[in-house]
Amino acid sequence: MSAASATTDRGLPLASAGGRWLLVASILGSALAGIDATVVNVALPAVGTSLDADFATLQWVVSAYALTLAAFILLGGVLGDRFGRRRVFVVGVVWFAAASLLCGAAPDAGLLVAARALQGVGAALLTPGSLAMIQASIAPADRGRAIGAWSGLGGVATAVGPFVGGWLVQSLSWRWVFLVNVPLAAVVVVLAVRHVPESRDPGAGGPVDVAGAVLGALALGGATYALISAGESGVSPAVLVAGAAGLLAAAAFVVVERRAPSPMLPFAAFRGAQFRAANLVTFLVYAGLGAVFLLLVVQLQVVSGFSPIAAGTALLPVTGVMLLLSSTSGALAARLGPRRQMAAGPVVAAAGVLLMLRLGPGASYLLDVLPAVLVLGLGLVTMVSPLTATALAAAPAEHAGMASGVNNAVARTAGLLAVAVVPAVAGLSGRAYDDPATFDGGFGVALWVSAAALAAGGVLAWLTVRDDVLAPAAGDRQLTFCAGVGAPPLATRVDAAGRPDCEPLRLVTTTEEDPMPCTHLTDPTPPTPSGDGCVECLRDGGTWVHLRLCQECGHVGCCDSSPGRHATAHAHATEHPVVRSFEPGEEWFYCYVDDVALEVPGAPRAPSHP
């Protein structure tokens, strides 16, 4: 019997055959997408020579993949929750393989860029599912080890990718960098179909935010085209039109996401100062790294005379340092707070980037490359774990998946824009990769720009990130919510290890003399309700339960087990953070900002539906 037909509520033990095969499928799938984000850099000189492409076209070979991956990765997670995580994962792997085949067979640079964009869409579909399948199907007791294995082995695969890519370029052809994905994808599909249980979020409802994803892609595409083209040929009417179209699409994206009942990017999440800070630091740091990872392997081949294999191996020490020290870095941040490491790490990484200024003609790997990448690795391992933990901890626990997706999309968008901007600033255009002296000069400028972005990220972290963001609150008011609790949200106690005991307590009482952190209940008077029930559910002929009244505007919606959870969607779309019960006999408030359920003694009784 396959694991897919033997799913239980307890999940698959990691020691079982089903658990191990699920983990293998998840790791191989995520490795496909991760490898292709970096391995192509090694092949760029060969691609340019083979297809007679200028440097702007080579930027597009990298950017087209990053653009669609960044634009659609949040939508990929939503589709998996809605229609089945295994199903969307398999669709993504098949899509990725078909696009890889198109990349390998591309007769010219234009078709290669188009195929890379399609490849990014496939990666956006499979990447969220690769981790979500573990979260949904592995037994809770083994989930931490499974996620650790997924992260560590996925990192090893991504690190080995450039080395394998260099060998393929040197021994066969740059086309095999893409064609090798096809048999690997076939293995992943077989494993997923046979061994991965299907899972979905039964509470996922409302329309899929396709409009938001498309507008996000148009915004990124317009901006990327304008930036790359301006660096190649200067400002032209086409550049201005593309830039304006990108700005209009970005404005429309904001409007759509604020009004969508189930937004791909819930802007309400950015109300938290620490969540905003973590993502701004992420943007600066990964913008600084994006151009370095693109240009370094080209510099080593074009200027320093390294073979594709040697250039592809150059960054292996970075991954080695991160695999060895990431857990120690994360534990240190949890004990001391993340601020110091998030401030120091980018500065150390910037120092490693500046050491790469020594990578000129005749550079030695041991004397010039290795010291630079080791320092870069130490900087990354110092900051990455605290940065990720801060981004997740700054969001409510029930929105951890959303927070992770947003942080991932921010990092990818930063890298995409850096690949478009930094080469233009550095004067790398035309056939610069054919002229070692020109490329060497531009590489030096790019390193200074990247180091400045990294250092700015460190300064911003020092000024904005708090050390207590990873620390649980003390006392009885340390609250969380247990998954699966229905009806009004029930507060629960948290033990010393940060785990909820899931024994419901009565709702928390707040008074003016002893207030809760929530400051949105200064006027508990209920507004006039906009209706007697959930208008959308009544119009569609569905049923509604657990009615909620928006404390700010009077919107009446349903949530919890109801289709679409329209009260929650309204709160996120409008940024009206407080709802109260609209049910007879219930007197409670719920604050989305602070995620606490409250009773307010003496407040006027809420109106209720007939």
N, C-alpha and C positions, 0 to 999 in steps of 0.2 A: 504494500500500500504506500502511495506517495505521501510526502509530508503535506501536500496541498489538500489531501482528503482526510488528514488525521489531525486537523487543527482543534485545539481545545482552548477553553478559556484561560488555562494556566500558561499557555504558550509552549514553544518547543525548547526543551533543554539544550544548551549548547553542546553537551556531550553526546546528544543523539545524532544519528545520521542525518536526519532532517535539519537539525539546527546547524550542523557543520556545512551542509550543502547550501543552505540559505545564506550563510555567512560568505561562502566562496562566491556565490552568484553576486551578492551585493558588492564585495570587494572588487571583483573583476569588472563589473559594470561601472562603478565609480572610477576605477583606474582607467578605463577607456576614455572617459571624458577628461580626466585630469591629465593624462599623458598628452593628449592632443592639444591641450592648452599651452604646452611648452616644447614638445618634441619638434614641432614644425620650425621653431627658431633655428635649430641646427641645420635644417635643409634649405634655409632661405637663399644662401649664395648659389647653391645648385639649382634651385627653382628659377632664380633670376637669370642665370646663364642659359638654362634649357629653354625657357619661354621668352627670352629677350625682354624681361620686365624691368621697369625702373624701380627705384626704391619706394616710391609712393604705392606702387602696386604690391610690393612685398609687405608694406604696412597693412594693406587691405587684406592680404592673405591671413595675417594675424588678427586684424581688427574685426573682420566679418564674422569670424567664429565667436570672438569675445562679445560682440555686439548682440547677436541673437541669444547667446547664452545668458547674458546679463538681463536682457529685456524679458525673457520668457521663463526664467527659472522660478519665479514666484508663482506664475500661472501653472507650471508643471507640478508644483506641490499641491495646489488647489485641485487640479484635475485628478491627481492620485487619491486625495482624500475623498473626492466625490464619486469617481467611477471605478476605483480599485487601484491600489498602489502597485500590485504586481502587473496588472493589465497595462497601466500607463508606463511602467518601467520597461516592459517587454516591447511595447510600441516604440519607446524611445531608443532602445537598443537596435531594433530593426531599422528604424529611421536613420540612426547614426551609421549603421553598416552600409546602407544604401548610399548615403551621402559620401562616405569614405570611398566607396567604389567609384563614384562620380569624380571625386578629387583625384584619385589615382589615374583615371582615364582622361582627365581634362586636357584637351588639345591646345588650349591657350590660357593666358592668365585671367581673362575675364570670366571664363567658365569655372576656373579654379576658385576664384573669389566667391562666385555664386554658390558653388558646392560647399565651400567652407561655411557660408551663412546657413545653409540647410543643415550642415553637421552640428552647428551650434544649437539649432532648434531641437535636434535629437538629444543632445547633451542636456538641455534644459528640462526635457521630459524625464530622462532617466536619473539625473543626479539627485533630486529630492527623494525619489523613491528608494534609492539604494540604502539610505539610512532609515527612512520611514518604515521599510519592511522589517528591519531589525527591531526597531522600537515597538512595532505592532505585534510581532510574531514570536520573538524570543522570550523565554520565561523571564519574569522580572528579576529573579535572583541572578541570572546570567547576563542580563542586559548590559551592565557596565563593562564586563569583560568583552562582550561581543563588540560594543562600540569602540572600546580601546583597540581591539584587533583590527576592526574596520579602519580606524584612523591610522594606526601604525603601519599595517601592511599596504594600505592605500598610498601612504606616503612613500614607502619603499618602491612600490610600482611606479609612482610618478617620478621618483628620483632615477630609477633605472631607465626610464623611457628615453631621455636624451642620449644616453649611451647606446641603447639599441638603435635609436634613430640615426646616430652617427655611423654605426656599423652598416646599417641598411643603405645609407647614402653613399658611403665609401665603397661597399662591396657590390651593391646591386644598382639601385637608382633611388632618387628622391621619391618616386611614385610609390615605392614599397612602404614608406612611412605611413601612407594611408591604406594601402591594400592589405597590410598585415592586420588591420582592424577587423576585416570581414570574417576570417575563421574564428578569431577570439569572440566576436559578437555571437556567432552561431553557438559556441559553447555556452555562453551566458544565457541565451534564450532557452536552450535545452534544460539547463539547470534550473532556471526560474520556473518554467512550465511544470517540470517534474517535482520540484522540491519546495517551492515557495508558496505558502498559503496565501490566499487572497485576503485582503483586509481593506476596510474603508472607514471613514468617519460617519457614523449614522446621524450625527447632528449637522453634517455639512448640508447647507441648503441655500436657496437663493440662486439667481442666475450667475453663470460663470463670467468673470470680468474679462472677456475677450477684448472689448474696446480699450480697456486700460493697457493691456499687454501690447496691442497694436500701436497705440499712441506712444507708449514708452519706446517701442522699437523705432518709430518714425522720429521721435525726438533725438534719440541717441544716433540714429543713422544720419540725420541732417547735420547734427553738430560734428560728427566724425568726418563726414564728407567735406564739410566746409573747412575744418582744421587741416586735414591732410592736403586738400587741393590748394589751400592758401599757402601752405609751406612749399608745395611743389612749383606752382606757377603764379603765385601772387593772388591778390584780390581781383576777382572777375565777376561779371554778372551771375554766372552759375554758382560761384561761391556765396554771393550775397543771397541768392534765392534759396540755396540749400540751408544756409544759416537761419534765414527768416522762417523757413518751413519748420526747421527743428525747434525754434523758439515757440512758434504757434502750437506745434504738437505738444511741447512741454506744458504750455499754459492749459491746453485742452485736457492733458493728462491729469493735472491738478484738479480741474473742475470735475472731471468724470470720477476720479477717486474719492472726492469729497461727497459726491452724491450717490455713488453706487451702493446698493444694499449689501453687497458682499465684495468690498474693494480688494483688489490684488495687493495694494499697498495702503494699509490703514494709517492715515496721517495722525489719527489719535494717539498712536504709539509714540509719536515724537513729542508728545506733551511733557514726557519725563526728561528733566535736564540731563540726567546721567546717560540715558539712552541716546539723546542727541549728541552728547559729548563723545561717547564711545564710537558712534558712527562717523563723526567728523574726524576723529583721530584715525579711524580706519581708512577714510578717504585719502587723507594726506599721506599716510604710510604706504598704502598700496599704489598710490600714484607715483610715489618715489621709487617703488620697486619695479613697476611695470616696464619702464623704459630700460632699466638695467638688465632685466632678464631677456628683453628683446635684443639689445645691442651687444651684450657681452660675448655671446657665442659667435656673432658675426665678426666682432673685433678680433677675437682670437684666431679666426680662420683668415680673414682678409689682411690684417695688419701683422699679427704675431706669427703667422705661418703654421698654426696648429692644424692637424687633420680634423675632419668632422668627428671622428671618434674621440679624440683628445678634447676637443671643444665641448662635446656633449658630456664628457665626464667632469668638466671643470667644477660644476656646482654640487657634485655628490657630497663633499664635506659639509655643506650647509644642511642637507637632509640628515646626515649622520649625527651632527650636533643636536639637531632638533629631536631626533628619535631618542638620543641618550638622555637629554636634559629637560624635555618638555614637562614630564610629570613633576620633576623637582621644582621647576619654575612655577607651575600651577599651584603646588602645595605651598610654596613660599608666599605667593600672592594671597592665597586664602588665609594664611596666618598673619601677615603683616599689612595686607591691603594692596591693591593693584597700582596705586598712583606712582610709586617710585619706579617700578619696573616699566610701566607704560611710558614714563618720561625718559628713563635712561636707555631703554632698548632701542628706540628709533635713533638716538644720538650715536650709540655704538654702531648701529647699522650704517649710519651716514659716514662714520669713520671708515668702515670697511669699504664702502662705495668709493671714497676718496683715495683709498690705497690702490684702487684699480687704475688710477692715473698713471701708474708705473707700467701698465700693460701695453707697451709699444712694440716696435719691431724687435724680434729676437728675445722676447720675454721668456723667462724660465717659469715652469709650472711651480717648482718647489720654492723658488725665491720670490716670485712676484704674484702668481695666481693664488697659491695656497694660503699665504697670510691674509690676503684680502678676503677670500671667501670664508675663512675661519672666523675672522672678526665680524663679517656680515652674519654668519650663522649664529654667533653669540648674541648679536643684537636682536635677531629674530626670535631666538628661543627665549630671550628675556622678556619680550613684549607680547608674543602671539597668544600664549595661554591666558595671561591676565586680560588682554584685550577682548578675546572671545568670551571669557567668563563675565566680564563687565557688561558686554552687550546683552548677554542672556539674563544676567541678574538684574539689570535695570528695567526689564519688562516683567509684567506679572507672570507667574509660573504657568498659568494656562495658555499664555501666548508665547511660550518659549520657542515653538516651531516657527511662528511668525518672526520673532526677533532674530533667530538664526538665519532665516531666509533673507530678511532685510539686510542684515550685516553682510551676508554673502554677496547679495546684489550690489551693495555699496562698494565692496572691495573690487568686484569685477568691473563695475562702471568706472572706478578710478583708474584701474589698469588700462582699460580701453581708451579713455581720454588721454592718459599719459603717452600711450603709443602713438596717438594722433598728434599731440602737441609737441612733445620733447624733441623728436627728430627735426621738426620744422624749426624750432628755436635754435637747434644746434647746426642748422644749415645742411642737413643730410637729405639730399634730393637727387633726382636724376639717376645716374649710374654710379653713385658715390661708393657702392660696394666694390666697384672695379678699380678704384683709385685709393690705394692704401693711405697716402698722405692726407687726402681730403677726409676719408673716414676717420682716421686717427684724431684729426683736429675736432671734428664734430662729436666724436665719442667723449673727448675730454669735456666739452661744453655740457653735453648731456649728463655726465656724472655730477658736475657742480649743481645743475638744476635738480637732479634727483636727490642729492644729498641735502639740498636746502629744503625740499619737501619733507624728507624724513625728519630733519631737525625741527621743522615747524610742527610736525606731529607730536614730537616729544615735548616741546614747549606748551602746546595746547593741552596735552594730557596733564602736565604739572599744574596748569592753571584751572582746569575744569573738572578733573576726575577726583572723586572723594575716596578715601581709603575704606570707608564703612560700607561701600556699595556691595561688597561681597559678604559682609558680616550680617548675621541674622539679628533682628531686633530683640532686645531683652525684655523679660517680663511676660505677664499674662497676655499682653496685647500683641504678642507675636502671632500673627494669624496667617492661615493659608486656607485653601479649599480643596476638598477631596474630590478626585475625579469620579464622576458618576452620581454625585449627589443631586437629586432633582429638586423641583419646586424652588422656593427662595434659597439663595446661597447660604449655606450654613458655615459659620466660623468654626475652626477647630484649633486645638492647642498644638504646639510644635515642640518636640522633645529637644534635648541638648544637641542631638546630631542633625537637627533640621528636618526631621521626618514628622509628618502629621500623624496623630494617633487616630484620626478619622472618627472620633467619638463626638457627635454633634453637641455643641453647647447652645445655650439659648443665645439669641441675638445680643450683640454687644450694646450696652447702654451708654449714651453720651450725654453730657450736660455742659452748660456754659462754664461751670466751674472746673470740670474735668474733661476737656474736649478730646476727641479722637483726632488723628492727623488730618482727616477729611475736613476741608474748610468750605465745603459747598452746600452746607445745610444751615446757613445763617438765617434764611427765611423758609421755614418748613411749611408755610401755607401752600396747599396744593393749587395748581393753576386750573383753569377751566379745561376739562377734557375735550379733545377734538372729536370724540365719537364714543359710542358705547362698546365697541369691540375693535378688533384688528381689521381695518377697512380692507386691506389687501386679501386677507384670508376669507373674509365674508364675500368679497367680490368674486374670488376664484372658486367659491363653493367648498372650501376646505373647512377644517375645524380649528378652533383656537382654544388654548388653555393658558393658564397662568398669565393673565393680562398685566401689563406694566404701564405705568403712567410716567411720562417724561416730566420731571420736576421743573424743567425750564420752560417748555413750550406747550405742554399738554398733549403731546402725541401719545396715542394709545396703540400699543403693539403687544404681540405675544412673544414668548421666548421659551427656553428650556426645551421640552420635547416637541414643540410646535414646528411645522415646516418653515424654514427660513429664519426663525428667531428674529422677528422684525424689530423687537424692542432693542436688542443688542446691536443690530445693524444700524438702527437710527442713532443710537448713542455714538457709535464710531463715526458715522458719516457726518453728523452735525456737530460733534464734539460737545454734546450736552451730556455731562458725565453722570448725572444722578437720576435714577428712576425709583419709583415707589410702587408698592403693590396696588393693584386696582381690583383686588378680590375682596368680597365682603368679609369683615372680621379680621383682616390682616393689616397690621400697622408696622411696616418695615421699609427702610430705605436701602438702596444699594449704590455705592459710589464706584464707578468704573475707574476713576483715577487712582484711588487708594485700595480698591478691591476689598472693601469691608462692608459687611451688612450691619445696619444700625437700627436701634430703636431710639426715638426722640420723645422722651416723656413730655406730655403737655401739648404736643403738636396737634393741630386740628385733624380730625379724622379725614382720611382720603375719601373722595367720592368713589362709588363703585358701580359697575354695570348692573343693570336690572337682573 
